[in-house]
Amino acid sequence: MIRKPAKTASVNRQRVFALVILCVGVLGVLLVLLLCHDWLMQSEPLDLSGCTAIEVKFAPSALDYFAHRMAHIFIPGEKDYLESLETFTIRDTNQIEAFAHELALGIPKSGSRNRSFGGPFMSVTCYRNQKHLTSLKIYGRTVVTEEKDIFEYPVGRPNLEIIEPPETRRFKLRFACGRNISRLYKSIPPYSKKFRSYQDPKRWCDAFVQYWQNLYKIIGGVRMRYHDDLWISETLTCPGADEHILNEPNSPNNFGSLSLECHYARNPDCKADSPEDVVLFFETKAGWNQHGGPELFTFDHHDPKGGCVLLNDGTVKFIRTKEEIQQLRWK
């Protein structure tokens, strides 16, 4: 009678041990199934073999697509043209093959089927003769298929713009320039606005680069920069500009292995507490830490001629004439 409880305790330990083994086994099976599911769900490369026609539509409109939240940099005639681009069809074999080649370079993102996207997009429907082949939605460098598979592309690839009307390129370049100069305003360090003090005009480019390079985020326990060097380089340059500066080894715009140039200038007479309509940044020729007044403004980066300016309240304007430049408030 005295040993019976000990026997019962031993049996209980065996049962607990068996239960633990069972749980470990079940978890192992679930892990294997999860890995297999993730492997099975890997998207195949996008294949448009046999495509004979591509129908393209901008949503919600071409004006939103090419000038998202910045339609004010276009004049009425330009807006009318963009709004007239509803649906068009591409049947040129070479153009379709080039698009298919670029599209196949996408990197599938597994486990992202429930991811949602916002903002304007390009709706693409592909046909083989009269038969529907597939449909895609293009959000910048991300493509979403009708099966909700997601493909992402590195900067510069693919050239999905190949199916856009060539006449729209000048609008995209202007929008990209306006977006860049707007980023300068949004990137002014919070403490600059709080203490009503902007960066030194003589080294404002240096200050921005150093600020961007020191912004970090934590992903999966890993410390990563918010902005890579390519983002910094693109932000400081007008995509429509042709002129460039030569970078000497000891040039002040060299940050280690990174050499930069800038197509924007700072108005030194604009302070953090200046009126909202005073010019803060504006387009100029390629250089570094450029600062001054309307004499530095350039009209040569865009078609038709003109350039972007940013006011002290963050408003972006596209200026087309010398008279408009003189009418702006510089002090």
Summary of the structure (lengths in Angstrom):
residues: 331
radius of gyration: 27.8
end to end distance: 100.9
largest distance: 109.0
contacts: 892
relative contact order: 0.10
helix: 37%
strand: 23%
